[in-house]
Amino acid sequence: MRQSLPDQLKQVIRYAGSLFIIFGTVFGIITYVVLRQRHMKQSKIWFYLVVQSITDILILGISLTDFTLRHGFNVDLHCHSLFLCKLWSFLERTLRQLASWIVVGISVERMAGCLFPISYFVSEHKHRPISFACAVFLLAGTNAPSFYYNNLIVYNTQHTINMTGSRSEFQNEDKRSNLSLLQQNICVVAGKYYSTSHVVFYLIFWCIPLLFLILSNFYLGKWVRNRQLWQKSSPDMRITVAKSKSGMKRQFRESLRAIFILSLCYFIFFTPLTLCELSQLHTVSSFLTIETNGSFPAMYPLNGESPTTCVTLQLFSYIFYASKFIFYMCILTSFRKDFWNVLRHYYFIPCKNHRQREPTNIYFHMKKIKVETK
């Protein structure tokens, strides 16, 4: 049986999770449309940003939906069928790991641009789709054992879940006989795979990506520092920088600033959650074992009860996926310009100089056609 969360936390999960799903999905679609504009395609990290927007939408629709239903409404989608029991956890873990490695890809790409500037900016980067496909294939392979080790069992209330380390006993035989009539489905994981899967997941989801982000950001910060010292010490370099295009300099500075802030947000949103989940992992074998009289030895519920702190941190981590639109609007000037251009394209929003650009919505053209026919 599950330990119930505080009612206040359940209400927060219901409202906050629903708002994250609705607004995160809507603004994620807007982000995808803006990133598909011609001006944004000139960026070298454009491919990663587009894939990241799609991944965020899928995470909000799959992982956050399951989290909100399970903790806010006591509805576990994994227990409805064997197909969902095996597939849902596979999709959740693969998508979350993929989102982490997309952030790593953005940081490594910019570091490669600093290391090899000429070859990086001249090349067409046709390897990106191939690298992305290989990453998806490898991440799917690491989570594929869930299709084998996850199973759906019909759980009888007579077979209690041991929450305190010793078998729960009923007070009398009448209560035992009444509860034995109740049955429910539980998605369980084999004991030998449960702890290993969690360790491997957080190793790929947090530990290795964080190491790459620390190294790449350390090199980028060092490169920026050396460049500033070089410009101050060399008069010729000042003239060269002054003659260079201000738009390119601004775009390059904004991309570096975006990488630093994105890496910092990744550390803030996911480090507390990972440490909380890993700290609770050693107690799983003692308080989540399903007692089934030897029928299913060493089975653990897939969605066992997590402490209130871990549930709160997990809800907090979904802000990272739902707030990318706000992040781009605050950091990237080119994104803001293309966003307003998209609004002007689909809706009548007057420009500062009407002679430079006419509204292109369908109502304006219909009105123009009527005037010409008259």
Steps between C-alpha positions, in 0.01 A plus 500: 500500500616854425579757760291804420668832435387809690178647362667838446770341284240307300315823424824670397580208268152511347502869419871552431532181295194588292628852438844371404345254253267755337724806483819300447348318203352816346818703536705199392308491172553877461872449566514233231326729248736789578808280474387385157532854362765571239700737720527247785624232260820698455608405851743210528308353794162535327456123459549436873255773599227360272550146628504630856165675455343178367651296784369745761148473359516119512633502857220728615241287321629162619708531816335801666151372414575170672654681799198730540246219470689270735580743783219752454203281402614151617477361147788277392511455123754219526244273666238517226664252264816300450581708191500827700693336782784414266487795256427800721807474722716438192378821336533705818860405564612518138352846444641646822846363424478633144413849626810498720729398217355765269621761750840330491495508119435875497788565739744270317407652163581849622824376655595344166432837337752661735759225450478480121327822389581488127411138433197520731336801335585391145376139527134416434464273805320216326604269783244639745199288395719191495642579844152565634371169360792313658436670836132404490591142410752471787266653757217275387733201532587584860130519594385206287530243787186655650300315236625173649517573874178702536191288558140553601370281781156467656566604857277372781473713812569190705856522367599823665777739404754512778549872576686468831730202455264241655186336363180692577245293686129552531321513830254219437406236246179677395690806379751273327223310318331822389819660369600183318210557263651825374744484211694754298763507230854604587785562260804337658870477419732207563713560807832437327419770243337763725806649671723453194256679272477800733876530531551471123220749433641772725851427380395573140242765589702709745853387586667469159319799340589718798865402463494598132328830582753588768796431271353679197388805699836517675676506163256755357548728800877466472483571126289814555741621768805449281329676211423804715860518622623468143279785382620726781867427439497522119415835332466334161246262645289793621485639147407160357225453755368851440472434127321169545123483476324589822213260423729200481674599824169546677372164375818325610490661846135409540564139405779473758284664764213264415727196538627615839151572633354181353773291664443679831124435478569134426711476816244682716193307384638145487778472758274507810259249342777258407662513842164448670409201282840336537501554875171309525614216279675300773173471697295369207574135569379535860170686462365440150508122475176338393422201720340242272566172679778410263293542182695807389823515697697824517250720318476874554224741392610708201358816658571436864425769752759778499563737790322833494829679439578295188148551361529876552842510333369296209219750444758780526718334233223516239532880496815445296296344217205739520690832507718483188288763322555750783869412505543569127298821514718636780838396357488487118432821309455316171232280657308804622512660156384186323222453756356844425545438129297181532224690678504767230482230235195321639323792670469870429756666728613831355872551445689810599533597136195387300668577169769238558264212559132437442288269714467160339197354677219356292245764600717782367544324164126426472423866563763601241348266240152645556629855448670403175190328363288805563 
